[in-house]
């Protein structure tokens, strides 16, 4: 095969959609990357919340709800965030922070339904009907992103940004990122150790990562992890 003649040095996915496939291919060619289970967690916000919670990483309170059924038992008090679990680039993410709560939540639910209806030509009917969404508590605090490389010796940082607090209707949030002020050294080392622990738990090995977190009153809360560089730049 071509790999035997000129061995691949690595496989990189620039899309979340193909992350599990890149993981499988890396394993097939005995190349370092993220594990398949970790790749699935990065691809699905529900799986990520469940995995990090079970491993003891602080997470927002959340509830998984069926997309196409009536919701009768909402357990998370507003303000809340409703998310489609497998969309990227801030698609299908809605903050419900003002009354009437029920009407606002219903509008957000319908918007996510419309997104999936529009993509139904690319998906099987069974997959569409089985869709779930995640409802989670809104965490107050500044939101950050960090991009880098997860290597054998730990994290190598490429970029750290502050995410804009105000959502823009016609622009991706990534186009408005700004470099944050320096963290105190001890606090920053503590954060890096925490992120490294999470990345190793998810099976990252010699591969890029993109991680988003909120600095809450209780410390850092990891919101998203991806096995690829940042998007939108």
ABEGO torsion letter per residue (X at the ends): XAAAABBBAEBBBABAAAAAAAAAAAAAAGBBBBBAAAAAAAABAAAAAAAAAAAGBBBBBBBBBBAABBBABBABBOBBBBBBAABBGGBGBBBBABOBAAAAAAAAAAAAAAAAAAAAAABBAAAAAABBBBBBBBBBEBBBBBBBBBBAAEBBBABBBBBBABBBAABBAAAABBBBBBBBAAAAAAAAAAAAAAAAAAGBBGBBBBBBBBBBAAEBBBABBBABBBBGX
